[in-house]
Amino acid sequence: MTTLPLTPRRPLGRTGFVATALGIGDLADRTIPFDTCVATIRRALDAGLNLIDTAPNYEAGYSEQIVGAALQGVRDRIFVVDKIDELTAPVAAQIDASLLRLGLDYTDAFVFHGLSSIETFRHLAAPGGGFDQLADCIRAGKTRFRGISSHNPAVLRAAIEADLCDIVMFAVGPFVDRRYIDEILPLAHARNVGTICFKTFGAGKLLGDTAGYNQPLQQRPRGKLSSGGRDDTEAVLPRLSVAECLHYTMTIDPDVALLGLSFPNEQDQAFAAAAAFVPLAPAQMAEIRSRAVAARRDKGPCWWNPDPDR
């Protein structure tokens, strides 16, 4: 690794933890040996990244096992975020099961995973509901902070305004609903709620010819019609670079940009881009947004909600 280590830069909202600009997203893959996955995380930790995210349903607990193994000897300097996947089930039992897979006594935060229904949010926010149960787990020492990850700006706003979150997780990047950037990020900052953001690369769609997360396109568009008939060669699809996507997100300035970087070359590109970061001018941001719309087209639906292209 030739890039300079990333260093912590500012507190993650009210948690007080001083986080690096980049965080480690899910790197679990059951087709890859366990020790290789652990080494991938250790490589990112060695680069200075100090926040990591996992969840029970990432490869059916495999991610949590990998994270727990990778944190051996460095746990005290890493902010660990885990998730509550079963939104309407009792919270404590889910947290106990996650801690067992992690091999840890506590995490730094547990968040309700994919909480994107306002009705489900209201259920969790009711007296005795999930947020109260999560607060009980904080008092019991099983975790320190609470929050949500969401693909719905309305739910994020409701949760922040109800003062139920220490951290929130949502999409920030060149191809997301503008409400995340124009409304939710400023609101979170104003309420001193930590912001951990994902979708910088649009699930990989902005970088490559993929339906998302390294899944190859099942049907590629063909070349344009010409005077001699249809060109049957596959069309060359537009893309953005890692640096363009990451610099866009870093210019918007969430506390942490969460990246899933499963291979050394992917890590090195991101680390180098972060080290070379200079905030982009408004004209540069607009140009990247425009190219992101083209880069996402013909690569399957934008499954996270809401889709800014509809």
N, C-alpha and C positions, 0 to 999 in steps of 0.2 A: 504494500500500500504506500503510495507516494504522496498522498494529500496530507495536509496538516490536520491534526485532531480538531474536532469541533469542541467548543467550550460552552459551558452553561452561560446563558445571557440574561434571563430575567425570571422573576417568580411566576409560577403557573397559577395565576389568579390568587385567591385567598388561601390556597394550600401553602404558600410560602416556599415551595420547592423551586429551586432555580433550575430551569430546564434548558436543554439544548434546542435549537431551532428545528432540528429533525428528530423524529422519534422512530422506533422500530415497530412496524406493523406485523401482521401475521406472516410467518415464514414456514408454517407446517405443511408438509407434503408427504403422504404415506408411501409414495413411490421413491422417496429419497431416504437413505439410511438415517437413523436417529442421530448418530454422532455427527453426520454431515450437517444436519439442520442445526444442531447445537453449535457447531463450529461457525456456521454462518452468522448466528446471533453474536457469538463471542467476537467475531471480526468487526461487527458494527459497534459493540461495546468498546472494543479497543480503539475505534476511531473517535470515541468520546461521547457517543449518543447515550443519554441517561434516562430515557423513558421508553417503556415497552408495553405493548398491548396484546391481549390474548382473549380467548373466549372458549367456553365449553364446546360450542358447536363448530369450532374450527378443527376439522378433521376428528370429530368425536373425541375430544379430550387430548388428542396428540399434541396440539399446540401448547396446552398448559404443561404437559410433561416436559416438552422441549424447553420451554421458558424456565421452568424450575431447575432443570439441569444446567442451563446456561448461566443462571444467576449464582451458582455456587461460588462463594468467595468474594462476590461483588454486590450482594443483595443490598447492603446498606446505602449504596450510592445511586441506586436505580429506583425510579418511580414506576411501580407496577400497576397497570390498569387491567382489571378483569371484568367480566360481564355477567349479567343475569339474563339468561336466554328465555326462560319460561316466565313470561311477564305476569301471568295470572296465578302462578303457583307460589307456595310459601317461599320466602326469600332465604331464611337461615339455612335450610337443608341444602339449597343450591350452593350457597357460599361454602358450607362445610365440605361439600364434594369437590369444589374447585380447589380449595386449600389443600385437600388431600392429594389431588393430582399434581398440584404445583410443588408439594412438599414444603410449604411455607406456613408460618403461624398467622400471617396476615398479609393483605395487599395494601397498597396505598389508596386504591379506589376500586369500588365496584360501581358499574353503571348499568342501567337498564338498556338492553341491547335492541337496537332497531325500534325504538319506541316512536312510532310514526302515526299512531291513531289517537286523535284527541279524546275519543271515548275511553280508550285504554288508559291514557294519561289520567283522566279524571278518576277512574277506578283506583289507580295506584296512589293518587294524591288524597283520597278520602281518608278520614280517620281510621287508623288500624290497617290501612292499605300498604302497598309495597314500600313506599317511601318511609313510612313509620317503622316498618319491619327492618329496613336497611339502616335506619337510625339506631335501632336496637343493636344491630350487629356492630355498628361503630362503637357504641358504648361498651360492648362486650370485647372490644379489642381485635375483632376479626378483620376490620378494615378501618381506614382513617377518613375517607371522603366518599361522597356519593355524587351521582350525576346520571346523564343519559347520553346515548348516541341516537341520532334521529335523522330521518330523511324527509322531515316535514318542518318547514320554518314556523308554522303556527304552533306546533307542539313545543318546539324549542323556546319560542317566546313565552308561552304559558308557563313552562317549567322554570325559566329564569325569573319571570316576574313573580312567581309564587315563592321564590327564594328556596327552592328545593334542590338546587344543584351547586356543587362546588366546582365541577368541571362539566363541560358539554363537548360533544363530539359531533361534527357535521362536515358537509362537503365544502371545500374551497379549492378553486382551480379555474382554469380558463373556460371550462364548460360546465357551469352549475347555475342553478336558479339564483338570480341576482339578490334575492332577499337574504340569502345566507350572508352575503358580503355587505350589503347596504343596510340591513336591519339587525340581523342576529349578532354579528361580530361586534358592532359598536355597543349594542345593548349588553352583551356579556362583559365587555371591557368596563363599561360604566358601572356594572354591578359587581365587579371584581370576581367574575367567574372565569376560571381557566378555560382556554379554547384549544382543543386538540382536533386538527382538521385532516380530512382524508379526501380522496378523489383528485389529488393533484394531477395525476396522469389519466383521469377519466377511466379507471379500471383497466388501464393499458391501451384503451382505444386511441388515445391521442398520439401514442408513440409507435404503434405497429398495426398490422393487419390482423386484428383479433376481435372476437366477440366479447372479450373481457377476461382479465386475469389469465393470460396466456392460452386461452381457448381459441384455436384457429377458426377462421371464418368457414362456415359450411358452404357458403355460396359467394363467390367473388364476382363483382360486376365486370362485364366485358368492355372491350374498347368501343369507341363511338362509331356510329354509322358514317360511312364515307361514300364517295361517288361510285366506288366499285362494289358496294354492298357492306355487310356488317363485318367489322374486324373482330375475329374470335379470340384475339389475345386478351389476357386479363388486364384490366385497367390498373394503372399505377395509382394507388390511393395516397392522398396527402397525409403528412405526418407533422408533428411538432417534435422538437428535441427535448431531452431531459432538462437541459438548462433553461429553455424557454418556459416550460411548465413550472419548474421549481422556482425560477426567478419571479414568475407571475404570482405564485402563491406567497412567496416571501415578501414581495412588495405589498401585498394586502395585509400581511403581518399578523397571522394568528400566533398564539404562543408557541405551538408546536405543529409542524407538518408531519403527519404520520405516513411513512412509506414502507411498502412491502418490497424489499430488495433481496431476492433469493439467490443471487449469483454475484461473485466478486466484481465482475465488470459493471453490473448494474449499480452496486454500491459505490464503486470508484467514480462513476459518472456523476452520481448524486452528490458525493462528498466534494468532488472538485467543483461542481456548480455552486454548492453552498459556500465554499471557500472563496469563490470569485464573485459572490453576489454583490451587485450594486443595484439599488432600487430603480425600477423601470419608470420612464416618463409616461404620462397619460397616452400619448400617441402610440408608444410601443405596446402598452397594455391593450389598447383597442385593436391594434393589428394582430396580436396573438389571439384575442377573443374571436376575431373574424376567421382566422385560419383554423381555430379549434372547431368551429362549426363544420367546416369542410372536412377536417380530419376525422370527425366522429361519424359523418354520414357514410352510409353503406356498410356499417360495422355492427349492425344489430341494434336493438332498442336500448335506449338509456334506461336501464331497469331501475336505477335508484330514482326516487320520486321527490319532487316533481321534475319532469323532463323539460328543460328550457327550450327544446326545439319543437315543442308541440303548441 
